[in-house]
Structures are given as structure tokens and as C-alpha cells.
Amino acid sequence: MNKPDFFHSRASVRSFSSTKILSEAELEALLSAAAHAPSTGNMQLYSVIVTRDPERKAALAELHLGQPSAKNCHALLTFCADVRRFGKWCNARHTQNSLDNAGGKLTAIIDATIFAQQFVTAAEQAGVGCCYLGTVTYNLDGFSKALQLPEGVIPLFSVAVGYPEETVRTSPSDRLPLGAIVSHEVYHDPSAADIDLWYAEKEQLEESKRFVAENFRQTLAQVYAEIRYPRELHERVGQELLKAIGANEEG
């Protein structure tokens, strides 16, 4: 059993070594371990696109809004929900694809997310640094074209991977206390006092205070809701995702 300290001390890595490079064999071993993650009906409704070519990484980094880790990592992995492969299997075996719809694609999204997290855990346990890049959903069409994804394959997020830069020290991000995320038997709807208690440590961090000052806001919640993750952005992302999974389809 893994010691809890491993998980308590893990941190995202955004700077990668220029001397110790993650090999193809090492990456393949990690992906093989990840492929044993739980999946719905053992169907493995996911695919991952591995990008190593510097020019392709640079192009994807632009789609990732210029995030340096996308360009400087040893490999950039883009995880996708994939009902196309299942559909082709069905067609070859004289039946119709039952998953080429909103429900099936949602199942594939869940499968792909589990697969990705098992990869990240296996990689970090092996000393390989990882950083999730969620900006894929900001430009589904752009990533789909860049990666030549056909119908039935939806890009979800990328993970920048590689051995960490030796001179850069990472530290774990702050986390809410367990009381904020764990309910027993039934959901605990937080009171105003609960919110004050649970978010107090996060709001008092020097980094948080800097975010508030730099963005000319009064509270950290305002920075998150108005600047970093505004409603307009997520309404647009939501519409694109609904379009991608066919949530508005009839029948």
C-alpha cells in the first residue's frame, strides 16, 4: 500500500529536465500500467495522442494559450474520449454502435479521465513529473484539427510529462479540509460558517492575497469567478462540449 505521504506531497511539474529525458520505453511502460485502470464494461473508451515532435508540441502549446510546459515537456499527451473504435468493432461484427450518442460519449469521458489519472499516478510514483492542461476544452475544434481526430473522438485535456528540472523545487498546492469535501450518509449543505472556516486558510495565503491585489478585486472568490474562470468562458465551453457529445440530438 502506498504511504499517504506520497499523495500529500505530490505537486504538478511545469519545468522539465534538459539532460534526463523520458525514453519511449519508459513512457510506453507507464501507458501500459495506465491501461489497466478501471473502465466501463472493460470497453476502454479512450485514446491518447502522444506528441514528441518539437514543432508539433510548439503548435499545440499555442493552442494551450502559450503554456510553457506544453512546449518544454518531454512528451505531451492529449487524452480523448473515444467511441469510434468501439463503433468500428460493432460494424465489423454486424451490429450498430450503441455508444455514438450523448450517453455513450459521457461514458467515454469518464473512462478517459480514469485512464489519465492512473497514468499520472503511475508516472509520479516513478519519479516522472506531470502537469494537467485543461485548456483543450477552450478550443475543441483547434485541437481536433491539429491532432486529426475523426468523428467520435473528443479531446478532453493534455498532460505534460517528463523528468523534473533538477534545480526547480515544487511544493504541493493548498487543499480544502476534508470536512469541506466529505459528507457522511447524506450531503452536508455548507452553512456560511462552514464556508468561512473551510476557505480561511486558502484566503490567507500570500499568493491568494497577491491574486486579489493584482486583479483589483476585494475577495479571492471574485478573482476565480470573474477573472480566472468567468461565466462567459464556461458557457462557451459548455456549448462546445454539448455539441461534441451530441447532447441536443433527437431520438
C-alpha positions in Angstrom: 0.0 0.0 0.0 1.3 3.5 -0.9 2.1 5.7 2.0 -0.2 8.6 2.3 2.8 10.9 2.4 3.3 10.3 -1.3 0.0 11.8 -2.2 0.2 14.6 0.4 3.5 15.7 -1.1 2.8 15.4 -4.8 2.8 18.5 -6.9 2.4 19.5 -10.5 5.7 19.8 -12.5 6.0 22.6 -15.1 9.7 22.7 -15.7 11.4 19.6 -17.2 15.0 18.4 -17.4 17.1 19.1 -20.4 19.5 16.3 -19.6 17.5 13.4 -18.3 14.9 12.7 -21.0 11.9 10.3 -20.6 12.5 7.5 -23.1 10.0 5.9 -25.4 10.3 2.6 -23.5 9.6 4.3 -20.1 6.6 6.2 -21.5 5.2 3.0 -23.0 5.5 1.2 -19.7 3.6 3.9 -17.9 0.9 3.9 -20.5 0.7 0.1 -20.2 0.2 0.4 -16.5 -2.5 3.1 -17.0 -4.4 0.9 -19.5 -5.2 -1.4 -16.6 -7.3 1.3 -15.0 -11.0 0.5 -14.3 -13.3 1.2 -17.3 -16.9 0.8 -18.1 -17.7 -2.7 -19.1 -14.0 -3.2 -19.8 -14.5 -1.3 -23.1 -11.7 1.2 -22.6 -13.5 4.0 -24.4 -10.5 6.3 -24.7 -7.4 7.1 -26.8 -4.3 9.2 -26.1 -2.3 11.1 -28.6 1.5 11.3 -27.7 3.2 14.3 -29.1 7.0 14.4 -29.0 8.0 16.3 -32.2 9.2 19.8 -31.2 7.3 21.6 -33.9 4.0 19.8 -33.2 4.5 20.5 -29.4 5.0 24.2 -30.2 1.8 24.3 -32.3 -0.1 22.6 -29.5 1.4 24.9 -26.9 -0.1 27.8 -28.9 -3.5 26.2 -28.6 -2.8 25.8 -24.9 -2.6 29.6 -24.7 1.2 29.6 -24.6 1.7 27.5 -21.5 5.5 26.7 -21.4 5.1 23.2 -20.0 3.3 22.1 -23.2 6.3 23.1 -25.3 9.1 22.1 -22.9 7.9 18.7 -21.7 9.4 15.5 -23.0 6.0 14.4 -24.3 2.6 16.0 -24.4 -0.2 13.5 -24.0 -3.7 14.5 -25.1 -6.4 12.2 -23.7 -9.6 11.7 -25.7 -13.0 10.2 -25.2 -13.3 7.6 -28.0 -16.4 5.8 -29.1 -15.2 5.5 -32.7 -13.0 2.4 -32.1 -15.9 0.6 -30.4 -18.2 1.6 -33.3 -15.8 0.2 -35.9 -15.7 -3.1 -33.9 -19.5 -3.2 -33.9 -19.7 -2.6 -37.6 -17.2 -5.3 -38.2 -19.3 -7.7 -36.1 -22.6 -6.9 -37.8 -24.2 -4.6 -35.2 -24.6 -0.9 -34.7 -22.6 1.4 -32.5 -24.7 1.8 -29.4 -22.4 4.4 -27.9 -22.4 7.1 -30.6 -24.7 9.4 -28.6 -24.6 11.7 -25.7 -24.8 8.9 -23.1 -22.1 6.8 -24.7 -19.8 9.8 -25.1 -20.3 10.8 -21.5 -19.3 7.2 -20.5 -16.2 7.6 -22.7 -15.3 10.9 -21.0 -15.4 9.2 -17.6 -13.3 6.3 -18.9 -10.7 8.6 -20.3 -10.5 10.6 -17.1 -9.9 7.5 -15.0 -7.2 6.3 -17.6 -5.5 9.7 -17.4 -5.3 9.8 -13.7 -4.0 6.3 -13.4 -1.3 7.3 -15.9 -0.4 10.4 -13.8 -0.2 8.4 -10.6 2.0 5.7 -12.2 4.2 8.4 -13.7 4.6 10.3 -10.4 5.4 7.2 -8.5 8.1 6.5 -11.0 9.6 10.0 -10.5 8.2 11.4 -13.7 6.7 14.9 -13.4 3.2 15.6 -14.8 1.0 18.7 -15.3 -2.6 18.6 -16.4 -3.5 21.2 -19.1 -7.3 21.8 -19.1 -7.2 24.3 -21.9 -8.1 21.7 -24.5 -11.8 22.3 -23.9 -11.3 26.0 -24.7 -10.7 25.1 -28.3 -12.1 21.7 -29.2 -12.1 22.4 -32.9 -8.5 23.6 -32.9 -7.2 20.5 -31.1 -9.3 18.2 -33.1 -7.8 19.6 -36.4 -4.3 19.6 -35.1 -4.5 16.0 -33.9 -6.6 14.9 -36.9 -9.3 13.5 -34.7 -12.2 11.9 -36.6 -15.9 11.8 -35.6 -16.5 10.0 -32.3 -13.1 11.1 -30.7 -13.3 14.1 -28.4 -10.1 15.8 -27.0 -10.5 16.4 -23.2 -7.2 17.6 -21.7 -3.5 17.2 -22.0 -0.8 16.1 -19.6 2.7 17.4 -20.0 5.2 14.8 -18.8 8.9 14.4 -18.3 11.6 14.2 -15.7 11.5 17.3 -13.5 14.1 20.0 -13.9 16.7 19.3 -11.2 17.1 22.9 -9.9 13.4 23.6 -9.6 11.6 22.8 -6.4 7.9 22.1 -6.4 5.5 22.3 -3.5 2.0 20.8 -3.0 -0.9 23.1 -3.7 -3.2 24.1 -0.8 -6.2 21.9 -0.3 -9.6 22.4 1.4 -10.0 20.4 4.7 -11.7 17.0 4.4 -14.8 18.4 6.1 -15.4 20.5 3.0 -15.5 17.6 0.6 -16.6 14.6 2.6 -20.2 14.1 3.7 -21.4 11.0 5.7 -24.6 9.2 4.7 -26.2 12.3 3.1 -24.9 15.5 1.5 -24.0 18.2 4.0 -25.0 21.6 2.6 -22.5 24.1 3.9 -23.5 27.0 6.1 -22.0 30.4 6.0 -19.9 29.5 9.0 -18.7 26.4 7.2 -17.6 28.4 4.2 -15.7 30.9 6.4 -13.9 28.0 8.2 -13.1 25.9 5.1 -11.8 28.8 2.9 -10.0 30.7 5.7 -6.6 29.1 5.1 -6.7 29.5 1.3 -7.8 33.1 1.5 -5.0 34.0 3.9 -2.2 32.6 1.7 0.2 35.3 0.5 -0.3 34.0 -3.1 -4.0 34.5 -2.7 -3.7 38.0 -1.4 -1.4 38.8 -4.3 -4.0 37.5 -6.8 -6.7 39.7 -5.2 -4.4 42.8 -5.3 -3.2 42.2 -8.9 -6.7 41.8 -10.2 -8.1 44.8 -8.3 -10.7 42.7 -6.5 -11.8 42.5 -2.9 -12.0 38.8 -2.4 -10.4 35.6 -3.8 -13.7 34.3 -4.9 -14.1 37.3 -7.1 -10.8 36.5 -8.8 -11.9 33.0 -9.5 -15.4 33.8 -10.6 -14.8 37.0 -12.6 -11.2 36.7 -13.9 -9.8 33.2 -13.9 -12.9 31.2 -14.6 -15.6 33.6 -15.7 -19.2 32.6 -16.6 -18.8 33.6 -20.3 -15.9 31.2 -20.7 -17.7 28.2 -19.2 -20.9 28.9 -21.0 -18.9 28.8 -24.3 -17.0 25.7 -23.2 -20.3 24.1 -22.2 -21.9 24.7 -25.5 -18.9 23.3 -27.4 -19.0 20.2 -25.2 -22.7 19.7 -25.7 -22.2 20.0 -29.4 -19.3 17.5 -29.3 -21.2 14.8 -27.3 -24.4 15.4 -29.3 -26.5 16.3 -26.3 -29.0 18.1 -28.4 -29.6 15.2 -30.7 -33.1 13.8 -31.3 -34.1 10.2 -30.6 
